[in-house]
Amino acid sequence: MSIQPKDFPLIDAECVPQLQLQALEIIDEILSGTDPAEESVRRSLGGHVARWPGQPERALLMHMMTVRRPDH
């Protein structure tokens, strides 16, 4: 099952490229980090990016859904 912009009526199809660009910027910021304590986060995100090629917004969403915050 593939999720399409039409599945989210509040997200206009014209906004998708902007959403993808924003997701790419966030992904780049995370993956370019150098803090050794965040290596597992970078590895996780990189795996999601590899699983969802061409869909950075989905990769970022899936990553965010699997990462646990230290205080929870």
N, C-alpha and C positions, 0 to 999 in steps of 0.2 A: 504494500500500500504506500503510495507516494503522496505526501502532503503538498498541496498546491496553494498559491495565494488565494484562490477562490474559496478555499476551505476556511479562510479567516476574513469574513466580510469587513472587518475594521481595518485590515491591511490592504491598501490599494496596490494593485499589481505594479503600478509605477513606482511605488516606494521600495520594492524589493531590491533593486540595485543599490539604493542608498543604505538599506539594512545590511546588505552583503558587505558593502564598503566599511560600515561601522564595525561589523563583526570581524572583518579582516584586520582592521586597526587594533582591535582589542586582542585578537589572537597574536598578532605580531608583537605587541607590547609584552604579553605574557611569555611567549616563546623566546624573546630576546633577553629575558631576565637572566641574571647570573647568580642569584642567591642559592647556595647549595641546599638550603632548607626547602626550597620550592621545586626541586628537581622532579619529585614525583608528580607535582601538578603539571609541570611542562611535559613530562612523559605522557600523562593521561590525556592532556589536550592534544598533543601530537598524534596520539592514537585515534582520537575522534576525528581530527582533520583528515587522517589517512582513510578512515572509514566512510567519510562523507565528502569525497572530492567534488569541488565545484559548489559546495553548499556550506560555506563558512558559518552562516547563521544557525544552521542545524547542528553543525559540529560544536559550536560554542554552547548552544542550548543543552545538548546532550552532556557535554562536559560539566556544565553548571549543575545539572541534575544529579550527577554522580559524585561531585566533590562535597566532602563533609567539612563544615566549619569546625575549627578546633574547640569552640565553646559550646558545641552541641553534640 
